[in-house]
Amino acid sequence: MILRAFFSALLRPILHALSLAASWFGGRKAAQADAKIVELQEYANTRRKLDEVGRMSDADAARAWLRERGKSKRDL
């Protein structure tokens, strides 16, 4: 009887601690999964935007476009 009460008093806090730890780790895993979903959605949106843009078939035109893009828009 005394041993049963002792083990009951000893196991109850341990089981509570284990349940709290399990819920904490489960929450972290769920948050990581949500972050991965957001990351993949952003990648899909970026990829879609890149696919919508036409490619330049002429290398000289692409260089000229990059040169113009790199020029500053401000007068200093």
mmCIF file of the N, C-alpha and C atoms, coordinates in Angstrom:
data_MODEL
# 
_entry.id   MODEL 
# 
loop_
_atom_site.group_PDB 
_atom_site.id 
_atom_site.type_symbol 
_atom_site.label_atom_id 
_atom_site.label_alt_id 
_atom_site.label_comp_id 
_atom_site.label_asym_id 
_atom_site.label_entity_id 
_atom_site.label_seq_id 
_atom_site.pdbx_PDB_ins_code 
_atom_site.Cartn_x 
_atom_site.Cartn_y 
_atom_site.Cartn_z 
_atom_site.occupancy 
_atom_site.B_iso_or_equiv 
_atom_site.pdbx_formal_charge 
_atom_site.auth_seq_id 
_atom_site.auth_comp_id 
_atom_site.auth_asym_id 
_atom_site.auth_atom_id 
_atom_site.pdbx_PDB_model_num 
ATOM 1   N N  . MET A 1 1  ? 0.812  -1.184 0.000   1.00 0.00 ? 1  MET A N  1 
ATOM 2   C CA . MET A 1 1  ? 0.000  0.000  0.000   1.00 0.00 ? 1  MET A CA 1 
ATOM 3   C C  . MET A 1 1  ? 0.865  1.261  0.000   1.00 0.00 ? 1  MET A C  1 
ATOM 4   N N  . ILE A 1 2  ? 1.886  1.255  0.837   1.00 0.00 ? 2  ILE A N  1 
ATOM 5   C CA . ILE A 1 2  ? 2.773  2.412  0.911   1.00 0.00 ? 2  ILE A CA 1 
ATOM 6   C C  . ILE A 1 2  ? 3.564  2.545  -0.387  1.00 0.00 ? 2  ILE A C  1 
ATOM 7   N N  . LEU A 1 3  ? 4.034  1.412  -0.933  1.00 0.00 ? 3  LEU A N  1 
ATOM 8   C CA . LEU A 1 3  ? 4.772  1.456  -2.196  1.00 0.00 ? 3  LEU A CA 1 
ATOM 9   C C  . LEU A 1 3  ? 3.897  1.949  -3.337  1.00 0.00 ? 3  LEU A C  1 
ATOM 10  N N  . ARG A 1 4  ? 2.654  1.542  -3.327  1.00 0.00 ? 4  ARG A N  1 
ATOM 11  C CA . ARG A 1 4  ? 1.739  1.979  -4.383  1.00 0.00 ? 4  ARG A CA 1 
ATOM 12  C C  . ARG A 1 4  ? 1.545  3.494  -4.314  1.00 0.00 ? 4  ARG A C  1 
ATOM 13  N N  . ALA A 1 5  ? 1.356  4.042  -3.149  1.00 0.00 ? 5  ALA A N  1 
ATOM 14  C CA . ALA A 1 5  ? 1.202  5.487  -2.972  1.00 0.00 ? 5  ALA A CA 1 
ATOM 15  C C  . ALA A 1 5  ? 2.488  6.212  -3.354  1.00 0.00 ? 5  ALA A C  1 
ATOM 16  N N  . PHE A 1 6  ? 3.623  5.603  -2.999  1.00 0.00 ? 6  PHE A N  1 
ATOM 17  C CA . PHE A 1 6  ? 4.908  6.210  -3.341  1.00 0.00 ? 6  PHE A CA 1 
ATOM 18  C C  . PHE A 1 6  ? 5.094  6.276  -4.859  1.00 0.00 ? 6  PHE A C  1 
ATOM 19  N N  . PHE A 1 7  ? 4.848  5.153  -5.551  1.00 0.00 ? 7  PHE A N  1 
ATOM 20  C CA . PHE A 1 7  ? 5.016  5.130  -7.001  1.00 0.00 ? 7  PHE A CA 1 
ATOM 21  C C  . PHE A 1 7  ? 3.978  6.004  -7.697  1.00 0.00 ? 7  PHE A C  1 
ATOM 22  N N  . SER A 1 8  ? 2.785  6.065  -7.142  1.00 0.00 ? 8  SER A N  1 
ATOM 23  C CA . SER A 1 8  ? 1.753  6.927  -7.700  1.00 0.00 ? 8  SER A CA 1 
ATOM 24  C C  . SER A 1 8  ? 2.170  8.394  -7.593  1.00 0.00 ? 8  SER A C  1 
ATOM 25  N N  . ALA A 1 9  ? 2.706  8.771  -6.444  1.00 0.00 ? 9  ALA A N  1 
ATOM 26  C CA . ALA A 1 9  ? 3.159  10.150 -6.244  1.00 0.00 ? 9  ALA A CA 1 
ATOM 27  C C  . ALA A 1 9  ? 4.385  10.455 -7.092  1.00 0.00 ? 9  ALA A C  1 
ATOM 28  N N  . LEU A 1 10 ? 5.193  9.450  -7.357  1.00 0.00 ? 10 LEU A N  1 
ATOM 29  C CA . LEU A 1 10 ? 6.398  9.644  -8.148  1.00 0.00 ? 10 LEU A CA 1 
ATOM 30  C C  . LEU A 1 10 ? 6.092  9.672  -9.645  1.00 0.00 ? 10 LEU A C  1 
ATOM 31  N N  . LEU A 1 11 ? 5.198  8.808  -10.088 1.00 0.00 ? 11 LEU A N  1 
ATOM 32  C CA . LEU A 1 11 ? 4.910  8.705  -11.523 1.00 0.00 ? 11 LEU A CA 1 
ATOM 33  C C  . LEU A 1 11 ? 4.030  9.833  -12.045 1.00 0.00 ? 11 LEU A C  1 
ATOM 34  N N  . ARG A 1 12 ? 3.150  10.355 -11.204 1.00 0.00 ? 12 ARG A N  1 
ATOM 35  C CA . ARG A 1 12 ? 2.230  11.401 -11.677 1.00 0.00 ? 12 ARG A CA 1 
ATOM 36  C C  . ARG A 1 12 ? 2.985  12.628 -12.214 1.00 0.00 ? 12 ARG A C  1 
ATOM 37  N N  . PRO A 1 13 ? 3.956  13.198 -11.495 1.00 0.00 ? 13 PRO A N  1 
ATOM 38  C CA . PRO A 1 13 ? 4.685  14.360 -12.047 1.00 0.00 ? 13 PRO A CA 1 
ATOM 39  C C  . PRO A 1 13 ? 5.500  14.003 -13.291 1.00 0.00 ? 13 PRO A C  1 
ATOM 40  N N  . ILE A 1 14 ? 6.037  12.797 -13.295 1.00 0.00 ? 14 ILE A N  1 
ATOM 41  C CA . ILE A 1 14 ? 6.814  12.375 -14.470 1.00 0.00 ? 14 ILE A CA 1 
ATOM 42  C C  . ILE A 1 14 ? 5.914  12.286 -15.690 1.00 0.00 ? 14 ILE A C  1 
ATOM 43  N N  . LEU A 1 15 ? 4.724  11.718 -15.533 1.00 0.00 ? 15 LEU A N  1 
ATOM 44  C CA . LEU A 1 15 ? 3.792  11.618 -16.658 1.00 0.00 ? 15 LEU A CA 1 
ATOM 45  C C  . LEU A 1 15 ? 3.324  12.996 -17.119 1.00 0.00 ? 15 LEU A C  1 
ATOM 46  N N  . HIS A 1 16 ? 3.118  13.898 -16.193 1.00 0.00 ? 16 HIS A N  1 
ATOM 47  C CA . HIS A 1 16 ? 2.739  15.263 -16.567 1.00 0.00 ? 16 HIS A CA 1 
ATOM 48  C C  . HIS A 1 16 ? 3.872  15.942 -17.341 1.00 0.00 ? 16 HIS A C  1 
ATOM 49  N N  . ALA A 1 17 ? 5.077  15.772 -16.878 1.00 0.00 ? 17 ALA A N  1 
ATOM 50  C CA . ALA A 1 17 ? 6.224  16.367 -17.571 1.00 0.00 ? 17 ALA A CA 1 
ATOM 51  C C  . ALA A 1 17 ? 6.372  15.783 -18.971 1.00 0.00 ? 17 ALA A C  1 
ATOM 52  N N  . LEU A 1 18 ? 6.186  14.481 -19.097 1.00 0.00 ? 18 LEU A N  1 
ATOM 53  C CA . LEU A 1 18 ? 6.279  13.849 -20.415 1.00 0.00 ? 18 LEU A CA 1 
ATOM 54  C C  . LEU A 1 18 ? 5.182  14.346 -21.353 1.00 0.00 ? 18 LEU A C  1 
ATOM 55  N N  . SER A 1 19 ? 3.976  14.524 -20.833 1.00 0.00 ? 19 SER A N  1 
ATOM 56  C CA . SER A 1 19 ? 2.897  15.011 -21.690 1.00 0.00 ? 19 SER A CA 1 
ATOM 57  C C  . SER A 1 19 ? 3.147  16.452 -22.120 1.00 0.00 ? 19 SER A C  1 
ATOM 58  N N  . LEU A 1 20 ? 3.683  17.266 -21.224 1.00 0.00 ? 20 LEU A N  1 
ATOM 59  C CA . LEU A 1 20 ? 4.021  18.641 -21.602 1.00 0.00 ? 20 LEU A CA 1 
ATOM 60  C C  . LEU A 1 20 ? 5.135  18.678 -22.648 1.00 0.00 ? 20 LEU A C  1 
ATOM 61  N N  . ALA A 1 21 ? 6.136  17.839 -22.460 1.00 0.00 ? 21 ALA A N  1 
ATOM 62  C CA . ALA A 1 21 ? 7.234  17.792 -23.422 1.00 0.00 ? 21 ALA A CA 1 
ATOM 63  C C  . ALA A 1 21 ? 6.740  17.310 -24.783 1.00 0.00 ? 21 ALA A C  1 
ATOM 64  N N  . ALA A 1 22 ? 5.869  16.318 -24.792 1.00 0.00 ? 22 ALA A N  1 
ATOM 65  C CA . ALA A 1 22 ? 5.339  15.800 -26.060 1.00 0.00 ? 22 ALA A CA 1 
ATOM 66  C C  . ALA A 1 22 ? 4.528  16.869 -26.782 1.00 0.00 ? 22 ALA A C  1 
ATOM 67  N N  . SER A 1 23 ? 3.714  17.617 -26.054 1.00 0.00 ? 23 SER A N  1 
ATOM 68  C CA . SER A 1 23 ? 2.923  18.662 -26.697 1.00 0.00 ? 23 SER A CA 1 
ATOM 69  C C  . SER A 1 23 ? 3.824  19.796 -27.193 1.00 0.00 ? 23 SER A C  1 
ATOM 70  N N  . TRP A 1 24 ? 4.880  20.112 -26.447 1.00 0.00 ? 24 TRP A N  1 
ATOM 71  C CA . TRP A 1 24 ? 5.796  21.171 -26.878 1.00 0.00 ? 24 TRP A CA 1 
ATOM 72  C C  . TRP A 1 24 ? 6.521  20.766 -28.157 1.00 0.00 ? 24 TRP A C  1 
ATOM 73  N N  . PHE A 1 25 ? 7.047  19.537 -28.183 1.00 0.00 ? 25 PHE A N  1 
ATOM 74  C CA . PHE A 1 25 ? 7.743  19.075 -29.383 1.00 0.00 ? 25 PHE A CA 1 
ATOM 75  C C  . PHE A 1 25 ? 6.787  18.943 -30.553 1.00 0.00 ? 25 PHE A C  1 
ATOM 76  N N  . GLY A 1 26 ? 5.561  18.529 -30.301 1.00 0.00 ? 26 GLY A N  1 
ATOM 77  C CA . GLY A 1 26 ? 4.566  18.448 -31.367 1.00 0.00 ? 26 GLY A CA 1 
ATOM 78  C C  . GLY A 1 26 ? 4.247  19.810 -31.941 1.00 0.00 ? 26 GLY A C  1 
ATOM 79  N N  . GLY A 1 27 ? 4.161  20.816 -31.085 1.00 0.00 ? 27 GLY A N  1 
ATOM 80  C CA . GLY A 1 27 ? 3.912  22.183 -31.542 1.00 0.00 ? 27 GLY A CA 1 
ATOM 81  C C  . GLY A 1 27 ? 5.059  22.720 -32.369 1.00 0.00 ? 27 GLY A C  1 
ATOM 82  N N  . ARG A 1 28 ? 6.277  22.411 -31.957 1.00 0.00 ? 28 ARG A N  1 
ATOM 83  C CA . ARG A 1 28 ? 7.441  22.853 -32.731 1.00 0.00 ? 28 ARG A CA 1 
ATOM 84  C C  . ARG A 1 28 ? 7.446  22.207 -34.102 1.00 0.00 ? 28 ARG A C  1 
ATOM 85  N N  . LYS A 1 29 ? 7.129  20.926 -34.160 1.00 0.00 ? 29 LYS A N  1 
ATOM 86  C CA . LYS A 1 29 ? 7.119  20.224 -35.439 1.00 0.00 ? 29 LYS A CA 1 
ATOM 87  C C  . LYS A 1 29 ? 6.034  20.797 -36.355 1.00 0.00 ? 29 LYS A C  1 
ATOM 88  N N  . ALA A 1 30 ? 4.876  21.107 -35.788 1.00 0.00 ? 30 ALA A N  1 
ATOM 89  C CA . ALA A 1 30 ? 3.794  21.692 -36.576 1.00 0.00 ? 30 ALA A CA 1 
ATOM 90  C C  . ALA A 1 30 ? 4.197  23.070 -37.099 1.00 0.00 ? 30 ALA A C  1 
ATOM 91  N N  . ALA A 1 31 ? 4.883  23.855 -36.282 1.00 0.00 ? 31 ALA A N  1 
ATOM 92  C CA . ALA A 1 31 ? 5.336  25.181 -36.709 1.00 0.00 ? 31 ALA A CA 1 
ATOM 93  C C  . ALA A 1 31 ? 6.368  25.062 -37.829 1.00 0.00 ? 31 ALA A C  1 
ATOM 94  N N  . GLN A 1 32 ? 7.255  24.090 -37.731 1.00 0.00 ? 32 GLN A N  1 
ATOM 95  C CA . GLN A 1 32 ? 8.238  23.878 -38.794 1.00 0.00 ? 32 GLN A CA 1 
ATOM 96  C C  . GLN A 1 32 ? 7.555  23.453 -40.081 1.00 0.00 ? 32 GLN A C  1 
ATOM 97  N N  . ALA A 1 33 ? 6.540  22.616 -39.978 1.00 0.00 ? 33 ALA A N  1 
ATOM 98  C CA . ALA A 1 33 ? 5.807  22.181 -41.168 1.00 0.00 ? 33 ALA A CA 1 
ATOM 99  C C  . ALA A 1 33 ? 5.082  23.364 -41.804 1.00 0.00 ? 33 ALA A C  1 
ATOM 100 N N  . ASP A 1 34 ? 4.494  24.240 -40.983 1.00 0.00 ? 34 ASP A N  1 
ATOM 101 C CA . ASP A 1 34 ? 3.822  25.429 -41.510 1.00 0.00 ? 34 ASP A CA 1 
ATOM 102 C C  . ASP A 1 34 ? 4.809  26.358 -42.195 1.00 0.00 ? 34 ASP A C  1 
ATOM 103 N N  . ALA A 1 35 ? 5.989  26.529 -41.609 1.00 0.00 ? 35 ALA A N  1 
ATOM 104 C CA . ALA A 1 35 ? 7.010  27.384 -42.215 1.00 0.00 ? 35 ALA A CA 1 
ATOM 105 C C  . ALA A 1 35 ? 7.476  26.805 -43.550 1.00 0.00 ? 35 ALA A C  1 
ATOM 106 N N  . LYS A 1 36 ? 7.585  25.492 -43.637 1.00 0.00 ? 36 LYS A N  1 
ATOM 107 C CA . LYS A 1 36 ? 8.003  24.851 -44.882 1.00 0.00 ? 36 LYS A CA 1 
ATOM 108 C C  . LYS A 1 36 ? 6.938  25.043 -45.959 1.00 0.00 ? 36 LYS A C  1 
ATOM 109 N N  . ILE A 1 37 ? 5.664  24.965 -45.582 1.00 0.00 ? 37 ILE A N  1 
ATOM 110 C CA . ILE A 1 37 ? 4.580  25.184 -46.539 1.00 0.00 ? 37 ILE A CA 1 
ATOM 111 C C  . ILE A 1 37 ? 4.634  26.601 -47.083 1.00 0.00 ? 37 ILE A C  1 
ATOM 112 N N  . VAL A 1 38 ? 4.834  27.579 -46.201 1.00 0.00 ? 38 VAL A N  1 
ATOM 113 C CA . VAL A 1 38 ? 4.925  28.982 -46.641 1.00 0.00 ? 38 VAL A CA 1 
ATOM 114 C C  . VAL A 1 38 ? 6.114  29.163 -47.572 1.00 0.00 ? 38 VAL A C  1 
ATOM 115 N N  . GLU A 1 39 ? 7.243  28.557 -47.246 1.00 0.00 ? 39 GLU A N  1 
ATOM 116 C CA . GLU A 1 39 ? 8.441  28.653 -48.084 1.00 0.00 ? 39 GLU A CA 1 
ATOM 117 C C  . GLU A 1 39 ? 8.183  28.064 -49.470 1.00 0.00 ? 39 GLU A C  1 
ATOM 118 N N  . LEU A 1 40 ? 7.532  26.930 -49.524 1.00 0.00 ? 40 LEU A N  1 
ATOM 119 C CA . LEU A 1 40 ? 7.249  26.300 -50.818 1.00 0.00 ? 40 LEU A CA 1 
ATOM 120 C C  . LEU A 1 40 ? 6.232  27.103 -51.620 1.00 0.00 ? 40 LEU A C  1 
ATOM 121 N N  . GLN A 1 41 ? 5.268  27.730 -50.954 1.00 0.00 ? 41 GLN A N  1 
ATOM 122 C CA . GLN A 1 41 ? 4.309  28.578 -51.654 1.00 0.00 ? 41 GLN A CA 1 
ATOM 123 C C  . GLN A 1 41 ? 5.008  29.804 -52.244 1.00 0.00 ? 41 GLN A C  1 
ATOM 124 N N  . GLU A 1 42 ? 5.927  30.390 -51.495 1.00 0.00 ? 42 GLU A N  1 
ATOM 125 C CA . GLU A 1 42 ? 6.687  31.533 -52.009 1.00 0.00 ? 42 GLU A CA 1 
ATOM 126 C C  . GLU A 1 42 ? 7.538  31.119 -53.205 1.00 0.00 ? 42 GLU A C  1 
ATOM 127 N N  . TYR A 1 43 ? 8.143  29.935 -53.129 1.00 0.00 ? 43 TYR A N  1 
ATOM 128 C CA . TYR A 1 43 ? 8.932  29.431 -54.253 1.00 0.00 ? 43 TYR A CA 1 
ATOM 129 C C  . TYR A 1 43 ? 8.040  29.234 -55.477 1.00 0.00 ? 43 TYR A C  1 
ATOM 130 N N  . ALA A 1 44 ? 6.852  28.668 -55.273 1.00 0.00 ? 44 ALA A N  1 
ATOM 131 C CA . ALA A 1 44 ? 5.947  28.440 -56.392 1.00 0.00 ? 44 ALA A CA 1 
ATOM 132 C C  . ALA A 1 44 ? 5.520  29.764 -57.026 1.00 0.00 ? 44 ALA A C  1 
ATOM 133 N N  . ASN A 1 45 ? 5.239  30.779 -56.200 1.00 0.00 ? 45 ASN A N  1 
ATOM 134 C CA . ASN A 1 45 ? 4.861  32.093 -56.733 1.00 0.00 ? 45 ASN A CA 1 
ATOM 135 C C  . ASN A 1 45 ? 6.006  32.715 -57.521 1.00 0.00 ? 45 ASN A C  1 
ATOM 136 N N  . THR A 1 46 ? 7.218  32.630 -56.977 1.00 0.00 ? 46 THR A N  1 
ATOM 137 C CA . THR A 1 46 ? 8.383  33.175 -57.670 1.00 0.00 ? 46 THR A CA 1 
ATOM 138 C C  . THR A 1 46 ? 8.608  32.446 -58.989 1.00 0.00 ? 46 THR A C  1 
ATOM 139 N N  . ARG A 1 47 ? 8.500  31.132 -58.960 1.00 0.00 ? 47 ARG A N  1 
ATOM 140 C CA . ARG A 1 47 ? 8.701  30.339 -60.172 1.00 0.00 ? 47 ARG A CA 1 
ATOM 141 C C  . ARG A 1 47 ? 7.653  30.690 -61.226 1.00 0.00 ? 47 ARG A C  1 
ATOM 142 N N  . ARG A 1 48 ? 6.408  30.886 -60.794 1.00 0.00 ? 48 ARG A N  1 
ATOM 143 C CA . ARG A 1 48 ? 5.336  31.254 -61.717 1.00 0.00 ? 48 ARG A CA 1 
ATOM 144 C C  . ARG A 1 48 ? 5.632  32.600 -62.366 1.00 0.00 ? 48 ARG A C  1 
ATOM 145 N N  . LYS A 1 49 ? 6.111  33.567 -61.561 1.00 0.00 ? 49 LYS A N  1 
ATOM 146 C CA . LYS A 1 49 ? 6.448  34.883 -62.109 1.00 0.00 ? 49 LYS A CA 1 
ATOM 147 C C  . LYS A 1 49 ? 7.593  34.790 -63.107 1.00 0.00 ? 49 LYS A C  1 
ATOM 148 N N  . LEU A 1 50 ? 8.597  33.965 -62.779 1.00 0.00 ? 50 LEU A N  1 
ATOM 149 C CA . LEU A 1 50 ? 9.724  33.800 -63.698 1.00 0.00 ? 50 LEU A CA 1 
ATOM 150 C C  . LEU A 1 50 ? 9.292  33.142 -65.000 1.00 0.00 ? 50 LEU A C  1 
ATOM 151 N N  . ASP A 1 51 ? 8.379  32.198 -64.915 1.00 0.00 ? 51 ASP A N  1 
ATOM 152 C CA . ASP A 1 51 ? 7.909  31.522 -66.122 1.00 0.00 ? 51 ASP A CA 1 
ATOM 153 C C  . ASP A 1 51 ? 7.066  32.429 -67.000 1.00 0.00 ? 51 ASP A C  1 
ATOM 154 N N  . GLU A 1 52 ? 6.407  33.435 -66.401 1.00 0.00 ? 52 GLU A N  1 
ATOM 155 C CA . GLU A 1 52 ? 5.582  34.359 -67.170 1.00 0.00 ? 52 GLU A CA 1 
ATOM 156 C C  . GLU A 1 52 ? 6.421  35.333 -67.984 1.00 0.00 ? 52 GLU A C  1 
ATOM 157 N N  . VAL A 1 53 ? 7.625  35.603 -67.534 1.00 0.00 ? 53 VAL A N  1 
ATOM 158 C CA . VAL A 1 53 ? 8.501  36.552 -68.226 1.00 0.00 ? 53 VAL A CA 1 
ATOM 159 C C  . VAL A 1 53 ? 9.099  35.855 -69.439 1.00 0.00 ? 53 VAL A C  1 
ATOM 160 N N  . GLY A 1 54 ? 9.062  36.534 -70.566 1.00 0.00 ? 54 GLY A N  1 
ATOM 161 C CA . GLY A 1 54 ? 9.630  35.956 -71.779 1.00 0.00 ? 54 GLY A CA 1 
ATOM 162 C C  . GLY A 1 54 ? 11.147 35.990 -71.745 1.00 0.00 ? 54 GLY A C  1 
ATOM 163 N N  . ARG A 1 55 ? 11.732 35.086 -72.464 1.00 0.00 ? 55 ARG A N  1 
ATOM 164 C CA . ARG A 1 55 ? 13.191 35.043 -72.540 1.00 0.00 ? 55 ARG A CA 1 
ATOM 165 C C  . ARG A 1 55 ? 13.674 35.837 -73.751 1.00 0.00 ? 55 ARG A C  1 
ATOM 166 N N  . MET A 1 56 ? 14.846 36.427 -73.595 1.00 0.00 ? 56 MET A N  1 
ATOM 167 C CA . MET A 1 56 ? 15.451 37.136 -74.716 1.00 0.00 ? 56 MET A CA 1 
ATOM 168 C C  . MET A 1 56 ? 16.272 36.137 -75.518 1.00 0.00 ? 56 MET A C  1 
ATOM 169 N N  . SER A 1 57 ? 15.970 36.062 -76.794 1.00 0.00 ? 57 SER A N  1 
ATOM 170 C CA . SER A 1 57 ? 16.689 35.094 -77.620 1.00 0.00 ? 57 SER A CA 1 
ATOM 171 C C  . SER A 1 57 ? 18.009 35.666 -78.121 1.00 0.00 ? 57 SER A C  1 
ATOM 172 N N  . ASP A 1 58 ? 18.148 36.976 -78.074 1.00 0.00 ? 58 ASP A N  1 
ATOM 173 C CA . ASP A 1 58 ? 19.351 37.628 -78.577 1.00 0.00 ? 58 ASP A CA 1 
ATOM 174 C C  . ASP A 1 58 ? 20.249 38.013 -77.396 1.00 0.00 ? 58 ASP A C  1 
ATOM 175 N N  . ALA A 1 59 ? 21.475 37.545 -77.396 1.00 0.00 ? 59 ALA A N  1 
ATOM 176 C CA . ALA A 1 59 ? 22.392 37.822 -76.291 1.00 0.00 ? 59 ALA A CA 1 
ATOM 177 C C  . ALA A 1 59 ? 22.753 39.300 -76.219 1.00 0.00 ? 59 ALA A C  1 
ATOM 178 N N  . ASP A 1 60 ? 22.892 39.963 -77.372 1.00 0.00 ? 60 ASP A N  1 
ATOM 179 C CA . ASP A 1 60 ? 23.222 41.394 -77.369 1.00 0.00 ? 60 ASP A CA 1 
ATOM 180 C C  . ASP A 1 60 ? 22.091 42.216 -76.762 1.00 0.00 ? 60 ASP A C  1 
ATOM 181 N N  . ALA A 1 61 ? 20.868 41.855 -77.060 1.00 0.00 ? 61 ALA A N  1 
ATOM 182 C CA . ALA A 1 61 ? 19.726 42.572 -76.486 1.00 0.00 ? 61 ALA A CA 1 
ATOM 183 C C  . ALA A 1 61 ? 19.679 42.357 -74.979 1.00 0.00 ? 61 ALA A C  1 
ATOM 184 N N  . ALA A 1 62 ? 20.007 41.169 -74.519 1.00 0.00 ? 62 ALA A N  1 
ATOM 185 C CA . ALA A 1 62 ? 20.019 40.894 -73.087 1.00 0.00 ? 62 ALA A CA 1 
ATOM 186 C C  . ALA A 1 62 ? 21.096 41.711 -72.383 1.00 0.00 ? 62 ALA A C  1 
ATOM 187 N N  . ARG A 1 63 ? 22.285 41.827 -73.000 1.00 0.00 ? 63 ARG A N  1 
ATOM 188 C CA . ARG A 1 63 ? 23.351 42.641 -72.411 1.00 0.00 ? 63 ARG A CA 1 
ATOM 189 C C  . ARG A 1 63 ? 22.954 44.111 -72.352 1.00 0.00 ? 63 ARG A C  1 
ATOM 190 N N  . ALA A 1 64 ? 22.331 44.603 -73.409 1.00 0.00 ? 64 ALA A N  1 
ATOM 191 C CA . ALA A 1 64 ? 21.895 45.995 -73.426 1.00 0.00 ? 64 ALA A CA 1 
ATOM 192 C C  . ALA A 1 64 ? 20.838 46.242 -72.347 1.00 0.00 ? 64 ALA A C  1 
ATOM 193 N N  . TRP A 1 65 ? 19.942 45.291 -72.177 1.00 0.00 ? 65 TRP A N  1 
ATOM 194 C CA . TRP A 1 65 ? 18.907 45.423 -71.147 1.00 0.00 ? 65 TRP A CA 1 
ATOM 195 C C  . TRP A 1 65 ? 19.542 45.465 -69.763 1.00 0.00 ? 65 TRP A C  1 
ATOM 196 N N  . LEU A 1 66 ? 20.530 44.604 -69.527 1.00 0.00 ? 66 LEU A N  1 
ATOM 197 C CA . LEU A 1 66 ? 21.220 44.609 -68.238 1.00 0.00 ? 66 LEU A CA 1 
ATOM 198 C C  . LEU A 1 66 ? 21.995 45.901 -68.023 1.00 0.00 ? 66 LEU A C  1 
ATOM 199 N N  . ARG A 1 67 ? 22.621 46.421 -69.077 1.00 0.00 ? 67 ARG A N  1 
ATOM 200 C CA . ARG A 1 67 ? 23.353 47.674 -68.970 1.00 0.00 ? 67 ARG A CA 1 
ATOM 201 C C  . ARG A 1 67 ? 22.402 48.811 -68.602 1.00 0.00 ? 67 ARG A C  1 
ATOM 202 N N  . GLU A 1 68 ? 21.255 48.871 -69.239 1.00 0.00 ? 68 GLU A N  1 
ATOM 203 C CA . GLU A 1 68 ? 20.274 49.921 -68.945 1.00 0.00 ? 68 GLU A CA 1 
ATOM 204 C C  . GLU A 1 68 ? 19.701 49.752 -67.528 1.00 0.00 ? 68 GLU A C  1 
ATOM 205 N N  . ARG A 1 69 ? 19.499 48.538 -67.149 1.00 0.00 ? 69 ARG A N  1 
ATOM 206 C CA . ARG A 1 69 ? 18.938 48.259 -65.830 1.00 0.00 ? 69 ARG A CA 1 
ATOM 207 C C  . ARG A 1 69 ? 19.912 48.666 -64.728 1.00 0.00 ? 69 ARG A C  1 
ATOM 208 N N  . GLY A 1 70 ? 21.197 48.532 -64.992 1.00 0.00 ? 70 GLY A N  1 
ATOM 209 C CA . GLY A 1 70 ? 22.199 48.858 -63.998 1.00 0.00 ? 70 GLY A CA 1 
ATOM 210 C C  . GLY A 1 70 ? 22.483 50.337 -63.852 1.00 0.00 ? 70 GLY A C  1 
ATOM 211 N N  . LYS A 1 71 ? 22.056 51.134 -64.817 1.00 0.00 ? 71 LYS A N  1 
ATOM 212 C CA . LYS A 1 71 ? 22.293 52.577 -64.743 1.00 0.00 ? 71 LYS A CA 1 
ATOM 213 C C  . LYS A 1 71 ? 21.440 53.195 -63.649 1.00 0.00 ? 71 LYS A C  1 
ATOM 214 N N  . SER A 1 72 ? 22.022 54.182 -62.980 1.00 0.00 ? 72 SER A N  1 
ATOM 215 C CA . SER A 1 72 ? 21.295 54.872 -61.924 1.00 0.00 ? 72 SER A CA 1 
ATOM 216 C C  . SER A 1 72 ? 20.224 55.741 -62.513 1.00 0.00 ? 72 SER A C  1 
ATOM 217 N N  . LYS A 1 73 ? 19.094 55.842 -61.871 1.00 0.00 ? 73 LYS A N  1 
ATOM 218 C CA . LYS A 1 73 ? 17.981 56.657 -62.316 1.00 0.00 ? 73 LYS A CA 1 
ATOM 219 C C  . LYS A 1 73 ? 18.064 58.081 -61.775 1.00 0.00 ? 73 LYS A C  1 
ATOM 220 N N  . ARG A 1 74 ? 19.073 58.344 -60.945 1.00 0.00 ? 74 ARG A N  1 
ATOM 221 C CA . ARG A 1 74 ? 19.201 59.657 -60.333 1.00 0.00 ? 74 ARG A CA 1 
ATOM 222 C C  . ARG A 1 74 ? 20.296 60.467 -60.996 1.00 0.00 ? 74 ARG A C  1 
ATOM 223 N N  . ASP A 1 75 ? 20.136 61.772 -60.995 1.00 0.00 ? 75 ASP A N  1 
ATOM 224 C CA . ASP A 1 75 ? 21.203 62.676 -61.412 1.00 0.00 ? 75 ASP A CA 1 
ATOM 225 C C  . ASP A 1 75 ? 21.902 63.168 -60.160 1.00 0.00 ? 75 ASP A C  1 
ATOM 226 N N  . LEU A 1 76 ? 23.183 62.906 -60.094 1.00 0.00 ? 76 LEU A N  1 
ATOM 227 C CA . LEU A 1 76 ? 23.922 63.338 -58.906 1.00 0.00 ? 76 LEU A CA 1 
ATOM 228 C C  . LEU A 1 76 ? 24.691 64.598 -59.187 1.00 0.00 ? 76 LEU A C  1 
# 
